[in-house]
Amino acid sequence: MKQSEITGLTTEELQEQLVEFEQNLTKMRMTHHISPLENPMSLRATRRDVARIKTELAKRNSQASEAKA
């Protein structure tokens, strides 16, 4: 997921995507421990997607708190 796609989503959609990606990452890690994944680079891509979403959510939260002040 690209950063431009992430910025286009609403906060609620981002939170849903975050839960989905984290669950997917957990499943992929478990599967990879049992038998190697066909594409182990997908672990890195998913981990980075989670980080991008968390960063965007933190940015939006900080902007919202600044607007209230």
C-alpha angles and dihedrals in degrees: 000000000000125000091244089057091049094051090052093060126087121245092255091051090049091053090050091048091049092055091046094049093046092051090047091049092051092051092047092051092050091048092047092053091053098043129352117268118244089236111026090179087074087074090060093045092051092046090052092048089055090051092049092051093047090050092051092048091050090049091052092047092052091048091050092050091049091051091054093051 
